[in-house]
Amino acid sequence: MLREQAALLDLTHDTVFVRDEQDVITYWNRGAQELYGWTRAEAIGSVAHVRMRTVFPAPFPEIMAELTRTGRWEGELVHTRRDGTPVVVASRWSLRRGAPGRVPAVLETNNDTIVAEVLPLVRPELRRHGIALRMTLAENLPAVLGDRIQLQQVLINLLVNAAEAMRDVPAERRRLVVAGARETIEDDDWAGITVEDGGVGLGDLEAERLFEPFYSTKPGGLGMGLSISRSIVESHGGRLWATANPDHGATFHLALPGVSSPPSGPSTVQA
């Protein structure tokens, strides 16, 4: 049963809960309690998206129609925790269809990834330049140990740089692709994030020059953003580099070492 399957995830740091056809919570795992602040006893029996004051990326009936049609839905949601603070999550829904003697239920898995958190901060810049954004995050991204604010700064810098690189290119090339995947480096699990743009590209420039202090390809640029970003990433034991795309633009690669059993606390973040 779906509820028993969800119970197996109680040992993970994923936020998992089950809701019925009336959107009433029937299962609430430990990860959900840690992220949102409500205990299992408080959450079960309440209407999920009323309790968390969910902000949806599209009209709720459209989302439910897709879920009913395909059995799955993925997207970015804004929830409100018990203490009133907002949290942006990468959300995945899976539908268990009703059968004789069984009612429909939805398994919802949410992760408050750093990537999901920074996207609302850069969306105005993307809209200003008419840039389409596509984000894909693997379900098995490992948690990493690090300073959330510093890592957010790195991602914001990469996203803003990508937007500026596409400012003057044809509209059909203004597409930004952000992807996250589990990677294996030296037999260890790492969280890998790529930021791919369709901008002006690197040309004849050696990619490593982009990370030199005071080197900038932008008029009036200080040339410190990527240098500082690499320093932050390396202080977390990670790597940051760039490659030229085969056709247009460039891709920036961020890799951070994962932790198999992350301790709870502010130093543990989901990439």
C-alpha positions as CSV (number, residue, x, y, z in Angstrom):
1,M,0.0,0.0,0.0
2,L,1.1,3.6,-0.7
3,R,1.1,4.5,3.0
4,E,3.4,1.6,3.9
5,Q,5.7,2.5,1.0
6,A,5.8,6.1,2.3
7,A,6.7,4.8,5.8
8,L,9.9,3.3,4.3
9,L,11.0,6.8,3.6
10,D,10.7,7.9,7.2
11,L,14.4,7.4,7.6
12,T,15.3,9.8,4.7
13,H,15.6,13.6,4.7
14,D,13.0,13.8,2.0
15,T,9.7,15.4,2.9
16,V,7.0,12.9,2.2
17,F,3.3,12.9,2.9
18,V,0.2,11.3,1.5
19,R,-3.1,13.0,0.9
20,D,-6.5,11.6,-0.2
21,E,-8.9,12.7,-2.9
22,Q,-10.1,15.6,-0.7
23,D,-6.5,16.8,-0.2
24,V,-6.5,15.7,3.4
25,I,-3.2,14.5,4.8
26,T,-3.2,10.8,5.8
27,Y,0.5,10.3,6.3
28,W,3.3,12.7,7.4
29,N,6.9,11.5,7.6
30,R,9.7,12.7,9.8
31,G,11.2,14.8,7.0
32,A,7.9,16.7,6.6
33,Q,7.9,17.4,10.3
34,E,11.5,18.7,10.2
35,L,10.9,21.0,7.2
36,Y,7.5,22.4,8.0
37,G,7.4,22.3,11.8
38,W,4.1,20.5,12.4
39,T,4.1,17.1,14.2
40,R,2.5,14.1,12.6
41,A,-0.5,14.4,15.0
42,E,-1.0,18.0,14.0
43,A,-0.7,17.5,10.3
44,I,-2.8,14.3,9.7
45,G,-6.4,15.1,9.1
46,S,-5.8,18.7,7.9
47,V,-6.1,19.9,4.3
48,A,-2.6,20.0,2.9
49,H,-2.5,23.1,0.8
50,V,-4.6,25.1,3.2
51,R,-2.4,24.3,6.1
52,M,0.8,25.1,4.1
53,R,-0.8,28.0,2.2
54,T,0.6,26.6,-1.1
55,V,1.3,28.9,-4.0
56,F,1.0,26.9,-7.2
57,P,2.9,27.7,-10.5
58,A,-0.4,27.1,-12.4
59,P,-4.1,26.9,-11.6
60,F,-4.7,24.0,-9.3
61,P,-7.4,22.3,-11.6
62,E,-4.8,22.3,-14.4
63,I,-2.2,20.6,-12.2
64,M,-4.8,18.0,-11.0
65,A,-5.8,17.4,-14.6
66,E,-2.2,16.6,-15.6
67,L,-1.8,14.4,-12.5
68,T,-5.0,12.4,-13.4
69,R,-4.0,12.1,-17.0
70,T,-0.3,11.0,-16.5
71,G,-0.2,9.8,-12.9
72,R,2.6,12.2,-12.1
73,W,3.3,15.9,-11.7
74,E,6.5,17.8,-11.0
75,G,7.0,21.5,-10.3
76,E,8.0,24.3,-8.0
77,L,5.8,25.2,-5.0
78,V,5.9,27.9,-2.3
79,H,4.8,26.6,1.1
80,T,4.6,28.4,4.5
81,R,6.1,26.7,7.5
82,R,4.5,26.6,11.0
83,D,6.6,29.6,12.0
84,G,5.3,31.6,9.1
85,T,8.4,31.6,7.0
86,P,8.1,30.7,3.3
87,V,10.0,27.8,1.7
88,V,10.4,27.0,-2.0
89,V,10.3,23.3,-2.8
90,A,10.9,21.1,-5.8
91,S,7.7,19.0,-5.6
92,R,6.9,15.6,-7.1
93,W,3.4,14.0,-7.0
94,S,2.6,10.4,-7.8
95,L,-1.1,9.3,-8.1
96,R,-2.3,5.9,-6.8
97,R,-5.5,5.4,-8.7
98,G,-8.6,4.2,-7.0
99,A,-9.6,0.5,-7.3
100,P,-12.4,-1.5,-5.8
101,G,-12.1,-1.0,-2.0
102,R,-9.4,1.6,-2.4
103,V,-9.6,5.4,-2.6
104,P,-7.3,7.5,-4.7
105,A,-4.3,9.0,-3.0
106,V,-1.4,11.2,-3.8
107,L,2.2,10.7,-2.7
108,E,3.9,14.1,-2.5
109,T,7.7,14.4,-2.1
110,N,9.2,17.8,-1.6
111,N,12.8,19.0,-1.3
112,D,13.8,22.5,-0.3
113,T,16.7,22.7,-2.7
114,I,19.0,25.6,-3.0
115,V,18.3,25.7,-6.7
116,A,14.6,26.0,-6.1
117,E,15.2,28.7,-3.5
118,V,17.2,31.0,-5.7
119,L,15.1,30.8,-8.9
120,P,12.4,33.3,-7.6
121,L,15.2,35.8,-6.9
122,V,16.4,35.7,-10.5
123,R,13.1,35.3,-12.4
124,P,12.6,39.1,-12.7
125,E,16.0,39.3,-14.5
126,L,15.0,36.3,-16.8
127,R,11.7,37.9,-17.6
128,R,13.3,41.2,-18.4
129,H,15.5,39.6,-21.0
130,G,12.7,37.3,-22.3
131,I,14.6,34.1,-21.2
132,A,12.8,30.8,-21.0
133,L,13.8,28.6,-18.1
134,R,13.8,24.8,-17.8
135,M,14.8,23.0,-14.6
136,T,15.3,19.3,-14.1
137,L,16.4,18.0,-10.7
138,A,17.1,14.3,-10.1
139,E,15.2,12.7,-7.2
140,N,18.3,11.2,-5.7
141,L,20.4,14.4,-5.4
142,P,22.5,13.9,-2.3
143,A,22.5,16.4,0.6
144,V,25.7,18.5,1.0
145,L,27.3,20.2,4.0
146,G,27.8,23.9,3.5
147,D,26.8,27.5,4.1
148,R,23.4,28.0,2.5
149,I,23.8,31.7,1.9
150,Q,27.2,31.3,0.3
151,L,26.0,28.5,-2.0
152,Q,23.0,30.6,-3.0
153,Q,25.3,33.4,-3.9
154,V,27.2,31.1,-6.2
155,L,24.1,30.0,-8.0
156,I,22.7,33.5,-8.3
157,N,25.9,34.6,-9.9
158,L,25.9,31.8,-12.4
159,L,22.2,32.4,-13.3
160,V,22.6,36.2,-13.7
161,N,25.8,35.7,-15.8
162,A,23.9,33.3,-18.0
163,A,21.0,35.8,-18.4
164,E,23.5,38.6,-19.3
165,A,25.2,36.4,-21.9
166,M,21.9,36.0,-23.7
167,R,20.8,39.6,-23.6
168,D,21.7,40.4,-27.2
169,V,21.2,37.0,-28.9
170,P,18.2,36.1,-31.0
171,A,15.0,35.3,-29.0
172,E,15.0,31.6,-30.0
173,R,18.4,31.2,-28.3
174,R,17.3,32.7,-25.0
175,R,16.9,29.5,-23.1
176,L,18.4,28.7,-19.8
177,V,18.6,25.0,-18.7
178,V,19.4,24.2,-15.0
179,A,19.9,20.6,-14.2
180,G,20.8,18.6,-11.1
181,A,22.0,15.1,-10.9
182,R,23.9,12.7,-8.6
183,E,27.4,12.1,-9.9
184,T,30.1,9.7,-8.9
185,I,33.5,11.2,-8.5
186,E,36.4,9.1,-7.1
187,D,33.8,6.5,-5.9
188,D,31.9,9.1,-3.8
189,D,28.5,10.6,-4.4
190,W,28.4,14.2,-5.4
191,A,25.7,16.7,-6.2
192,G,26.2,18.1,-9.7
193,I,24.5,21.3,-11.0
194,T,24.8,22.6,-14.5
195,V,23.7,26.0,-15.8
196,E,23.5,26.0,-19.6
197,D,22.8,29.1,-21.7
198,G,22.5,29.9,-25.4
199,G,24.4,33.1,-25.2
200,V,27.5,34.5,-26.9
201,G,29.7,31.6,-25.7
202,L,33.4,31.5,-25.0
203,G,34.8,32.1,-28.5
204,D,38.5,31.7,-28.5
205,L,38.7,32.4,-24.7
206,E,40.2,29.7,-22.5
207,A,37.5,28.8,-20.0
208,E,39.9,29.0,-17.0
209,R,40.4,32.7,-17.7
210,L,36.8,33.4,-16.6
211,F,37.8,32.5,-13.0
212,E,40.8,34.8,-12.8
213,P,40.4,37.8,-10.4
214,F,39.6,41.1,-12.2
215,Y,39.0,39.4,-15.6
216,S,35.7,40.3,-17.1
217,T,34.0,39.9,-20.5
218,K,31.4,42.5,-19.5
219,P,31.9,46.2,-20.1
220,G,32.4,47.8,-16.7
221,G,32.5,44.4,-15.0
222,L,34.8,44.0,-12.0
223,G,35.7,40.4,-12.9
224,M,35.3,39.1,-9.3
225,G,32.0,37.2,-9.4
226,L,33.3,33.9,-10.8
227,S,36.6,34.1,-8.9
228,I,34.7,34.5,-5.6
229,S,32.2,31.8,-6.6
230,R,35.0,29.3,-7.3
231,S,36.7,30.2,-3.9
232,I,33.4,29.5,-2.2
233,V,32.9,26.2,-3.9
234,E,36.4,25.1,-3.3
235,S,36.1,26.0,0.4
236,H,33.2,23.5,0.5
237,G,35.4,20.8,-1.1
238,G,33.8,21.2,-4.5
239,R,34.6,22.2,-8.0
240,L,33.4,24.9,-10.4
241,W,34.4,25.0,-14.1
242,A,33.0,26.0,-17.5
243,T,32.8,24.4,-21.0
244,A,31.8,25.7,-24.4
245,N,28.6,24.3,-25.9
246,P,28.8,22.6,-29.3
247,D,26.5,25.2,-30.9
248,H,25.9,28.3,-28.9
249,G,26.6,29.5,-25.4
250,A,28.4,27.9,-22.4
251,T,27.7,25.5,-19.6
252,F,28.9,26.1,-16.0
253,H,29.4,23.0,-13.9
254,L,29.1,23.0,-10.1
255,A,29.9,19.8,-8.2
256,L,29.8,19.4,-4.4
257,P,30.6,16.3,-2.3
258,G,27.5,14.7,-0.9
259,V,27.0,13.2,2.6
260,S,25.4,9.8,2.9
261,S,23.8,10.4,6.3
262,P,23.6,14.2,6.8
263,P,23.1,15.4,10.4
264,S,20.1,17.7,10.9
265,G,20.9,21.3,11.3
266,P,21.5,24.5,9.3
267,S,24.8,23.3,7.9
268,T,23.1,20.5,5.9
269,V,21.6,21.7,2.6
270,Q,20.0,20.0,-0.4
271,A,21.6,21.1,-3.6
